[in-house]
Amino acid sequence: MSGRPIKRSLTLKGHRTSVSLEDDFWRAFREIAQSKDMPINALASEIDVARDPEVGLASAIRVFILKWYQTEY
């Protein structure tokens, strides 16, 4: 497990953006997108639209993942 964030590119509303998440969060994010049968960019777009403008996208994704797994177990 790496604690260092890894920067990856996502496409939101037709524009590329970079998001830094730890590898475990990237893995969980991909698993959630797959379980919802949607591309990771589409899921990221949903999170982006719903987030408070004061909250960064990476933080919003982490909180989304946390809440997803809290409701799963």
GUPA-699817 format. One record per residue: x, y, z of N, C-alpha, C in turn. Coordinates in pm, 1 decimal, padded with zeros to 6 digits, m for minus. Example, Ala and Ser with C-alpha at 12.3 -4.5 7.8 and 13.67 -1.06 7.14 Angstrom:
<nodes>
NODE, n.u, n.v, n.w, ca.u, ca.v, ca.w, c.u, c.v, c.w
NODE, 01319.0, m00569.0, 00780.0, 01230.0, m00450.0, 00780.0, 01320.0, m00330.0, 00780.0
NODE, 01285.0, m00225.0, 00708.0, 01367.0, m00106.0, 00714.0, 01290.0, 00003.0, 00787.0
</nodes>
This chain:
<nodes>
NODE, n.u, n.v, n.w, ca.u, ca.v, ca.w, c.u, c.v, c.w
NODE, 00083.5, m00117.3, 00000.0, 00000.0, 00000.0, 00000.0, 00088.3, 00123.9, 00000.0
NODE, 00062.3, 00211.6, m00092.2, 00136.5, 00336.3, m00100.9, 00052.9, 00448.9, m00043.9
NODE, 00111.2, 00526.9, 00044.4, 00040.4, 00638.6, 00102.9, 00052.7, 00765.6, 00020.7
NODE, 00136.0, 00760.8, m00082.7, 00156.6, 00878.8, m00165.7, 00048.4, 00889.2, m00272.1
NODE, m00007.6, 01007.4, m00288.1, m00108.0, 01025.0, m00393.0, m00048.5, 01005.0, m00532.3
NODE, m00129.0, 00949.7, m00619.7, m00091.3, 00927.2, m00758.2, m00181.1, 01015.4, m00844.0
NODE, m00119.4, 01095.0, m00930.4, m00195.9, 01185.5, m01015.6, m00236.8, 01111.8, m01142.5
NODE, m00366.3, 01118.6, m01172.8, m00419.4, 01060.1, m01295.7, m00512.4, 01161.3, m01360.0
NODE, m00531.4, 01147.1, m01488.8, m00618.7, 01238.1, m01562.7, m00758.9, 01181.5, m01575.6
NODE, m00855.3, 01269.6, m01564.6, m00996.0, 01237.7, m01587.1, m01051.3, 01339.5, m01685.9
NODE, m01157.5, 01302.1, m01753.4, m01223.7, 01394.9, m01843.9, m01359.9, 01431.0, m01786.3
NODE, m01378.1, 01559.5, m01757.6, m01502.9, 01610.3, m01702.0, m01557.7, 01717.0, m01795.2
NODE, m01679.0, 01696.9, m01842.2, m01743.3, 01792.3, m01933.1, m01655.3, 01821.4, m02054.3
NODE, m01587.5, 01718.8, m02103.6, m01504.7, 01733.0, m02222.5, m01367.5, 01793.2, m02198.8
NODE, m01332.8, 01821.7, m02074.3, m01203.3, 01881.2, m02042.7, m01123.0, 01786.7, m01954.7
NODE, m00994.8, 01776.7, m01982.7, m00907.0, 01692.6, m01901.6, m00870.7, 01766.3, m01772.7
NODE, m00867.9, 01692.0, m01663.9, m00823.8, 01746.0, m01535.8, m00745.8, 01637.7, m01464.0
NODE, m00655.8, 01677.5, m01377.8, m00576.4, 01582.0, m01301.5, m00627.9, 01574.3, m01159.4
NODE, m00631.0, 01453.1, m01107.2, m00674.8, 01430.1, m00969.9, m00570.3, 01342.2, m00902.9
NODE, m00530.1, 01379.3, m00783.1, m00433.4, 01301.6, m00706.4, m00504.4, 01227.2, m00594.6
NODE, m00498.1, 01094.1, m00601.4, m00554.4, 01007.4, m00498.1, m00454.9, 00897.0, m00467.5
NODE, m00459.3, 00846.0, m00347.3, m00377.6, 00730.8, m00311.8, m00425.6, 00609.9, m00392.6
NODE, m00335.8, 00515.8, m00416.5, m00366.6, 00400.0, m00500.5, m00489.1, 00323.6, m00450.4
NODE, m00503.6, 00309.5, m00319.3, m00620.6, 00238.9, m00265.1, m00750.8, 00311.1, m00300.6
NODE, m00747.8, 00443.4, m00301.3, m00866.6, 00518.6, m00340.7, m00893.8, 00503.6, m00489.6
NODE, m00790.5, 00504.1, m00573.7, m00811.3, 00480.5, m00717.1, m00874.0, 00343.7, m00739.8
NODE, m00824.0, 00244.4, m00669.5, m00876.8, 00107.9, m00684.3, m01024.1, 00103.0, m00643.6
NODE, m01056.5, 00163.0, m00529.3, m01194.8, 00163.7, m00481.3, m01284.8, 00241.8, m00577.1
NODE, m01234.0, 00352.2, m00629.7, m01311.1, 00435.0, m00722.6, m01345.5, 00356.1, m00848.9
NODE, m01249.0, 00282.8, m00901.5, m01274.5, 00199.1, m01019.7, m01374.3, 00088.4, m00987.9
NODE, m01362.6, 00027.9, m00869.8, m01456.1, m00079.1, m00830.3, m01599.0, m00025.4, m00820.4
NODE, m01614.9, 00092.0, m00763.9, m01748.2, 00151.2, m00750.7, m01805.3, 00182.2, m00888.3
NODE, m01725.6, 00242.6, m00974.2, m01772.7, 00273.8, m01109.7, m01815.3, 00146.0, m01181.5
NODE, m01736.1, 00040.6, m01166.3, m01769.6, m00086.6, m01231.0, m01899.3, m00143.2, m01173.5
NODE, m01917.0, m00135.7, m01042.0, m02038.2, m00190.0, m00980.8, m02161.8, m00110.4, m01022.6
NODE, m02143.1, 00017.7, m01055.1, m02253.5, 00101.1, m01103.0, m02266.7, 00092.9, m01255.1
NODE, m02181.6, 00012.1, m01317.3, m02181.0, m00008.0, m01462.6, m02169.0, 00124.7, m01537.8
NODE, m02071.0, 00204.3, m01494.9, m02048.3, 00332.5, m01560.4, m01899.1, 00361.6, m01568.9
NODE, m01858.8, 00437.5, m01669.4, m01718.2, 00474.5, m01680.1, m01676.4, 00561.7, m01561.7
NODE, m01550.2, 00552.1, m01525.1, m01499.5, 00629.2, m01411.4, m01513.6, 00779.0, m01436.2
NODE, m01498.4, 00822.7, m01562.0, m01515.8, 00965.5, m01592.6, m01658.9, 01011.1, m01568.0
NODE, m01755.9, 00927.3, m01597.0, m01896.2, 00962.8, m01572.9, m01923.1, 00974.0, m01423.3
NODE, m01868.4, 00881.9, m01345.6, m01885.9, 00887.7, m01200.4, m01817.4, 01012.2, m01144.1
NODE, m01698.0, 01041.2, m01192.1, m01627.5, 01161.8, m01147.7, m01707.2, 01287.1, m01182.0
NODE, m01771.2, 01288.2, m01297.9, m01853.7, 01403.2, m01337.2, m01972.4, 01420.8, m01243.6
NODE, m02036.2, 01310.1, m01204.1, m02147.9, 01318.1, m01109.4, m02102.6, 01376.7, m00976.0
NODE, m01987.4, 01330.1, m00929.6, m01933.6, 01379.4, m00802.4, m01897.5, 01526.9, m00815.1
NODE, m01839.5, 01564.3, m00928.1, m01798.7, 01702.6, m00952.2, m01918.6, 01796.7, m00948.7
NODE, m02027.6, 01758.3, m01013.0, m02148.0, 01842.0, m01018.0, m02210.5, 01856.0, m00879.1
NODE, m02205.5, 01749.8, m00798.8, m02272.4, 01749.0, m00668.7, m02190.1, 01813.6, m00557.5
NODE, m02060.6, 01831.8, m00580.1, m01975.0, 01880.1, m00470.3, m01990.5, 02028.6, m00445.1
NODE, m01962.9, 02066.8, m00323.1, m01957.8, 02207.0, m00284.6, m01838.5, 02270.3, m00357.7
NODE, m01854.4, 02386.6, m00416.6, m01743.8, 02449.8, m00488.3, m01621.4, 02478.0, m00400.3
NODE, m01641.9, 02480.8, m00269.6, m01531.1, 02504.5, m00176.2, m01449.2, 02377.5, m00150.2
NODE, m01500.4, 02263.3, m00196.1, m01435.3, 02134.2, m00171.8, m01365.6, 02089.8, m00300.0
NODE, m01241.1, 02050.7, m00287.8, m01166.6, 02003.4, m00403.1, m01222.6, 01870.8, m00454.3
NODE, m01199.4, 01844.0, m00582.4, m01251.3, 01721.5, m00643.0, m01193.4, 01597.1, m00577.3
NODE, m01063.4, 01595.2, m00549.9, m01002.8, 01477.3, m00486.1, m01067.5, 01450.0, m00350.5
NODE, m01090.5, 01553.7, m00272.4, m01155.4, 01536.3, m00141.8, m01297.8, 01485.8, m00158.6
NODE, m01368.8, 01540.6, m00256.2, m01506.3, 01496.7, m00280.9, m01510.1, 01349.4, m00321.4
NODE, m01414.7, 01306.0, m00400.4, m01408.4, 01165.2, m00440.8, m01380.2, 01076.9, m00319.7
NODE, m01286.0, 01117.2, m00235.3, m01254.8, 01038.6, m00115.2, m01377.7, 01024.3, m00025.1
NODE, m01449.9, 01133.6, m00004.3, m01569.1, 01129.7, 00081.5, m01676.9, 01042.2, 00016.9
NODE, m01693.6, 01051.9, m00114.7, m01789.9, 00967.1, m00185.6, m01756.5, 00819.6, m00162.9
NODE, m01629.1, 00785.2, m00176.8, m01586.1, 00645.9, m00157.7, m01613.1, 00601.2, m00015.1
NODE, m01579.0, 00685.0, 00081.7, m01603.3, 00651.8, 00222.1, m01751.5, 00626.6, 00247.9
NODE, m01836.5, 00715.9, 00200.5, m01979.6, 00699.4, 00221.4, m02032.4, 00574.8, 00150.3
NODE, m01981.8, 00545.6, 00030.8, m02022.5, 00426.7, m00043.7, m01997.6, 00301.0, 00039.2
NODE, m01877.1, 00290.0, 00093.0, m01843.9, 00169.2, 00169.7, m01909.8, 00166.5, 00306.2
NODE, m01939.4, 00281.4, 00364.2, m02011.2, 00283.8, 00490.7, m02152.9, 00230.6, 00473.0
NODE, m02215.9, 00258.9, 00360.3, m02351.4, 00210.2, 00337.2, m02352.7, 00064.2, 00289.8
NODE, m02239.5, 00016.6, 00237.3, m02229.7, m00121.4, 00189.7, m02215.9, m00220.1, 00306.1
NODE, m02157.7, m00175.5, 00415.9, m02128.2, m00268.5, 00526.9, m02200.8, m00233.6, 00651.0
</nodes>
